[in-house]
Every structure is written in C-alpha cells, then in structure tokens.
Amino acid sequence: MKRKLLIALFSIGTIGGFASAGAHWSRHHQRHRQALEAHVARICVDAARAATERPAPPPPEARPTPPPERDHHHRHPWRRHR
C-alpha cells in the first residue's frame, strides 16, 4: 500500500513538473515573440520617418561599366608557379 502511494505521488509530481515547465516555455515564447514584433515595428517606423525626413538621392546618370572579362588561366600571387 505504501509503495503504491509513493508511486502515485511521484507520478503526479512528475506530470505536474512537466506541465509547469511547458507553461513556462509557453510564456517565454510569447514574451520573446512580442519583443521581436516590437523590435521589427520600431525598425519599420524609424525607416519610414527617415524616408520622409530626407529627400531621395538623384538617380545615377549612367550605369556603371561591367567588370572586364577575366581569363580563367590567370596566375594567383599566392600559388607557386612551375
């Protein structure tokens, strides 16, 4: 009888401990998500304010020239050459 009572009490304690941990993790997740949403909202508001406060830069006159074609047999300065 005493053994069955101890098993029942330990089982209830184990289940209660897991339930408590799950509730804690859930609250932590909600707080973390709220903090992330507030951070993203703050960044968006700052970007919107910055965009309205200063004028947009003028567009470039001409497109930059593309880089020259490279020969794939070029020599690397860090390799030994035979």
Residue pairs with C-beta under 8 A, 6 or more apart in sequence:
75 81
